[in-house]
Amino acid sequence: MTAARPSDATLSDTALSDEGLAPELAGRILLIACGALAHEILALKRINGWDHMDLRCLPAKLHLWPDRIPAAIEAAVTEDRARYDTVFVVYADCGTGGLLQQTCTQLGVEMIEGPHCYSFFEGNAAFAAKAEEEFTAFYLTDFLVRQFDAFVWKPMGLDSHPELRDMLFGNYDRLVYQAQTEDPALDARAEDCARRLGLAYERRFTGYGDLAVALGKLG
């Protein structure tokens, strides 16, 4: 599978993530990331002055087919690694059942720790500590609030069969919005998502969590 560049994907998938590949320069770092993290990574680059990092995003819709993620990562790393001192994969396991970690190990590149973005935004240790009491929670991030219809409502068939809601979400009791930013408009949209799913609403500001920590360690 050929990994898509941000310019090949939709704007909603990549969120203006492509800054162009840098020439071969010492000390440069390539971040190969999920398009769902583009806004957050670009914000961290800007805040911290990480101008030596270039960002290449794969389409966020790969999450609908997690078995395709390892091959997409392999293709992207193989294509671009010769031009960078370091390549870092900004994906957690994301439903690949350990296959992404296996692929990264074989390629000799590191990836962010955690089972999924909900965990590393919360902080992997904090998320794990709450796992037993929050197994009935459905999580959204800033990206998923913006793309709720495209990534939740329509793929699950709720746009054409709203009667499926209770079957699909009957075992959940709340929607937890993990907010990366302070945005009243997103908060209102997240609360509406909870209403549409028939779930209690909880907003939890996480900021960038372990994503900021992992990228900061790259130097």
Stockholm file with secondary structure:
# STOCKHOLM 1.0

chainA/1-219         MTAARPSDATLSDTALSDEGLAPELAGRILLIACGALAHEILALKRINGWDHMDLRCLPAKLHLWPDRIPAAIEAAVTEDRARYDTVFVVYADCGTGGLLQQTCTQLGVEMIEGPHCYSFFEGNAAFAAKAEEEFTAFYLTDFLVRQFDAFVWKPMGLDSHPELRDMLFGNYDRLVYQAQTEDPALDARAEDCARRLGLAYERRFTGYGDLAVALGKLG
#=GR chainA/1-219 SS CCCCCGGGSCHHHHSSCCCCCCCSCTTCEEEEEEGGGHHHHHHHHHHHTCTTEEEEEECGGGGGSGGGHHHHHHHHHHHHGGGCSEEEEECCCTTSTTHHHHHHHHHTCEECCSSSHHHHHHCHHHHHHHTTTCTTEEEECHHHHHTHIIIIITTTTTTTCGGGHHHHHTTCCEEEEEESSCCHHHHHHHHHHHHHHTCEEEEEECTTHHHHHHHHTTC
#=GC SS_cons         CCCCCGGGSCHHHHSSCCCCCCCSCTTCEEEEEEGGGHHHHHHHHHHHTCTTEEEEEECGGGGGSGGGHHHHHHHHHHHHGGGCSEEEEECCCTTSTTHHHHHHHHHTCEECCSSSHHHHHHCHHHHHHHTTTCTTEEEECHHHHHTHIIIIITTTTTTTCGGGHHHHHTTCCEEEEEESSCCHHHHHHHHHHHHHHTCEEEEEECTTHHHHHHHHTTC
//
